């Protein structure tokens, strides 16, 4: 990849409140009742997975299927500001207020890299995997990690970012956010010269008013990983230009995308 500045985008996937896939999102057809399937996760593990882990798996699975990557070998980067916060809060509540013993299984599913582990195991993945949390800069840092992997010789990298809907008793009214997960399949541009591209994130390269934004609900726009939806929406729409990766709440990382027919 030339100076590690651009990557080819071979697939994307979404799972956000009301929309179980990128296809449903682009069609503008919300699904109710909405419930992520977690179809990628093997059945035994799926029974104990949270809604959030199932949503991450659905977004990842859609992007992986579109890319044609080998799911057993691809490198994976999972980003989440809070991870399995709902499971963790329930465990803390049991510890301090309840009388029942804590569940070892629930504890195992409360760690920040729970989704990474479940998806990797279910996919039989033997490649590199990591989990990243960077508050509202989580999408930008996850993409930086992916570009580093591509620059280091990996030919297929999956980037999946998301956060579950925040528990309403943790934040003031009007600041809560809804479930939002998105995934991108990246490769060196030399391997897919005709595919859409995205540039490595940079700080403050464009003013926010010049950037593409998806038409998210107010609650969806407040999710720390909303920027990954903005990138995917821009790519799916065939748009070329900058995308702000933090919705103005982080350090100001942006990434430019280029439609396949714009070169």
Buried (B, 14 or more C-beta within 10 A) or exposed (E): BEEEBBBBBBBBBBBBBBBBBBBBBBEEEBEEEBEBBBEBBEEEBBEBBBBBBBBBBBBBBBBBBBBEBBBEBBBBBBBBBBBBBBBBBBBEEBEEEEEEEBBEEBEEBBBBBBBBBBBBEBBEBEBBBBBBBBEBBBBBBBBBBBBBBBBEEBBBBBBBBBBBBBEEEEEEEEEBBBBBBBBBBBBBBEEBEEBBBBBBBBEEBBEBEEBBBBEBBEBBBBBBBBBBBBBBBBBBEEBBBBBBBBBEBBBBBBBBBBBBEEE
